[in-house]
Amino acid sequence: MTQNAAAAAPHDWHQVKAWLEHAIGLNMDALHVYFGLGILVIAALVLRRPLRSPLPWLVLLLLELANEYYDWTYEIWPGPERQIQAAEGIRDIWNTMAVPTFLLVASRWFPGLFTGWAKRGSAADAGEPGGDAR
């Protein structure tokens, strides 16, 4: 027996997500990946922080945890199926946070991947401002 925690509201978040899945034509796993990356970039832009800053990543994590809490309380699966529901929530968190976590770690540990590798012994390339054009 499935129990809903609350009656459906006119702008029910669960219905919005179901509509997006059908309108875009991607399954929820793919939507978690794409929306996670999109929200990370939007959070970085709004907060005026680079992707190497943990703040946009934390905003995304908080939004994802709130989304999964909503899913967990919106529909309660009976008996042992509740464990399957928990596993699906963990998979959603993984799908949402994997690429943003990779970007955070890579941009912090290997910033040259994102900004270009500086050549040893020269401040700039030839032809660039401050470089030697011979």
C-alpha positions in Angstrom: 0.0 0.0 0.0 1.5 3.3 -1.1 0.9 6.3 1.1 1.4 9.9 0.0 2.7 12.3 2.7 0.6 15.1 1.3 -2.2 15.7 -1.2 -1.1 16.8 -4.6 -0.7 20.6 -4.8 -1.5 22.5 -8.0 2.2 22.9 -8.7 3.4 19.6 -7.3 7.1 19.2 -7.7 6.7 15.5 -8.4 4.4 16.3 -11.3 6.8 18.9 -12.6 9.6 16.4 -12.7 7.4 13.8 -14.4 6.4 16.4 -17.0 10.0 17.3 -17.6 11.0 13.7 -18.1 8.3 13.2 -20.8 8.7 16.6 -22.4 12.5 16.3 -22.8 12.5 12.6 -23.6 15.2 11.6 -21.2 14.9 9.3 -18.2 15.3 10.7 -14.7 18.9 9.4 -14.4 20.0 11.5 -17.3 18.0 14.5 -16.1 19.9 14.3 -12.7 23.2 14.5 -14.6 22.2 17.4 -16.8 20.3 19.4 -14.2 23.1 18.9 -11.7 25.7 20.3 -14.1 23.3 23.2 -15.1 22.5 24.1 -11.5 26.3 24.0 -10.6 27.1 26.5 -13.4 24.1 28.7 -12.5 25.1 28.7 -8.8 28.7 29.7 -9.8 27.4 32.5 -12.0 24.9 33.8 -9.4 27.4 33.6 -6.5 30.2 34.9 -8.8 32.5 32.1 -7.7 34.6 29.8 -9.9 33.9 26.1 -10.2 37.0 25.5 -8.0 35.1 27.1 -5.1 33.2 24.6 -3.0 30.3 27.0 -2.5 28.4 26.3 -5.9 29.0 22.6 -5.2 27.5 22.9 -1.8 24.4 24.8 -3.2 23.9 21.9 -5.6 24.3 19.3 -2.8 21.8 21.1 -0.6 19.3 21.3 -3.5 19.8 17.7 -4.4 19.4 16.5 -0.8 16.2 18.6 -0.5 14.9 17.0 -3.7 15.7 13.5 -2.4 14.0 14.3 1.0 10.9 15.4 -1.0 10.9 12.2 -3.0 11.4 10.1 0.2 8.5 11.7 2.0 6.2 12.2 -1.1 5.7 8.6 -1.8 6.4 5.9 0.9 7.1 2.5 -0.6 5.8 -0.4 1.5 7.9 -3.0 3.4 11.1 -4.1 1.9 10.5 -1.9 -1.2 11.5 1.0 1.0 15.1 -0.2 0.8 14.8 -0.1 -3.0 13.5 3.4 -2.7 16.5 4.4 -0.6 18.8 2.8 -3.1 17.2 4.8 -5.9 17.6 8.0 -3.9 21.3 7.2 -3.4 21.7 6.6 -7.1 20.0 10.0 -7.8 22.5 11.7 -5.5 25.4 9.9 -7.3 24.1 10.9 -10.7 23.6 14.5 -9.7 26.9 15.0 -7.9 29.4 12.9 -9.8 30.3 15.3 -12.6 30.2 18.4 -10.4 32.4 16.7 -7.9 34.9 15.7 -10.7 34.9 19.4 -11.9 35.5 20.7 -8.3 38.4 18.3 -7.6 39.9 18.7 -11.1 39.7 22.5 -11.1 41.3 22.7 -7.6 44.1 20.1 -8.1 44.8 20.7 -11.8 43.8 24.3 -12.6 45.9 24.3 -15.7 43.3 22.0 -17.3 40.9 24.9 -17.2 43.1 27.9 -17.5 45.9 26.6 -19.8 49.3 25.4 -18.7 51.8 28.1 -18.1 55.2 27.6 -19.9 58.1 27.4 -17.6 60.4 30.4 -17.7 58.1 32.7 -19.7 55.2 34.9 -18.5 53.4 34.8 -21.8 53.5 33.2 -25.2 55.0 35.0 -28.2 52.4 37.2 -29.8 50.4 37.7 -26.7 50.5 40.9 -24.6 53.7 40.8 -22.5 55.3 38.1 -24.7 58.3 38.2 -26.9 57.4 38.3 -30.6 60.6 37.4 -32.5 
